[in-house]
Amino acid sequence: MPVDLVRTAIIRARRELRKSAALVLNSSALAIGTIAAAGLGFVYWWLAARLFPPEVIGKAAALLSVMAFVGLLGE
């Protein structure tokens, strides 16, 4: 009896997953994109910190922050 309940639950879960496959695919793509952007941003700033003087990095970070703020205001 418990095996039948598990099998039924698995079949029902697969059916529901097929119904929302597009949603799962799109949300997975968004999550992967966010993780990739964060990773690339980390690598970028890590390399920049080793290749440029602190003054240049500070100005670049401030400029990017201002640009992000202006973009936020524009929404």
Secondary structure, 3 states (H helix, E strand, C coil): CHHHHHHHHHHHHHHHHHHCHHHHHHHHHHHHHHHHHHHHHHHHHHHHHHHCCHHHHHHHHHHHHHHHHHHHHHC
